[in-house]
């Protein structure tokens, strides 16, 4: 039986890196970082979230923490026919 691959989830900012958790699965996906990105954005954080191969230390996935700049216009303010 093979040893599961471990990945560290890190929040990286200039001059600081914080480990958020350790996950194990077969194939890393940038979508697996969604819960971490969502939480950090909710908390107003900046920087990026990375998935680091536990065996090699290599970054295998990276997601920037960027808020949407789109504005939502209430439906009532749209011009009518």
C-alpha positions in Angstrom: 0.0 0.0 0.0 1.4 3.4 -1.0 1.9 6.3 1.5 -0.7 9.1 0.9 0.7 12.3 -0.4 0.5 15.2 2.0 0.1 18.8 1.1 0.4 21.9 3.3 -2.0 24.7 2.8 -0.2 28.0 3.5 -1.3 31.7 3.6 1.5 33.8 2.3 2.0 37.5 2.7 5.1 39.6 2.3 7.5 38.7 5.2 5.0 36.1 6.7 3.7 32.6 6.0 1.1 30.8 8.0 0.2 27.1 7.7 -3.6 26.7 7.6 -3.7 22.9 7.4 -2.5 19.6 6.0 -4.5 17.7 3.5 -4.0 14.3 1.8 -5.4 13.2 -1.6 -4.3 11.9 -4.9 -4.3 14.8 -7.3 -4.0 18.4 -6.1 -6.5 20.9 -7.5 -6.7 24.7 -7.2 -10.4 24.3 -6.4 -9.4 22.5 -3.2 -8.2 25.9 -1.9 -11.6 27.4 -2.2 -12.6 27.1 1.5 -9.4 28.7 2.6 -9.6 31.5 0.1 -13.2 32.1 1.0 -12.5 32.3 4.7 -9.4 34.6 4.2 -11.4 37.0 1.9 -14.2 37.0 4.4 -11.7 38.1 7.1 -10.3 40.8 4.8 -6.9 39.2 4.3 -4.5 39.7 1.4 -1.7 37.7 -0.2 -2.1 34.3 -1.6 -2.9 30.7 -0.6 -0.6 28.0 -1.8 -0.7 24.2 -1.8 2.8 22.9 -0.9 4.0 19.3 -1.6 4.9 18.0 1.9 7.7 15.7 0.5 9.4 18.2 -1.8 8.4 21.6 -0.5 7.4 22.6 -4.0 4.3 24.8 -4.5 1.9 22.9 -6.7 -1.1 25.3 -6.7 -1.4 29.0 -6.0 -4.4 31.2 -5.5 -4.2 35.0 -5.1 -6.6 36.6 -2.6 -8.3 39.2 -4.8 -11.6 40.8 -4.1 -14.0 41.3 -6.9 -14.1 44.9 -8.1 -17.5 44.5 -9.6 -20.3 46.5 -8.1 -23.8 45.2 -7.7 -26.6 47.5 -8.8 -29.9 46.9 -7.2 -32.6 45.7 -9.6 -34.9 48.7 -8.9 -32.3 51.1 -10.3 -32.2 49.6 -13.8 -34.0 51.7 -16.4 -37.4 50.4 -17.3 -38.9 49.9 -20.8 
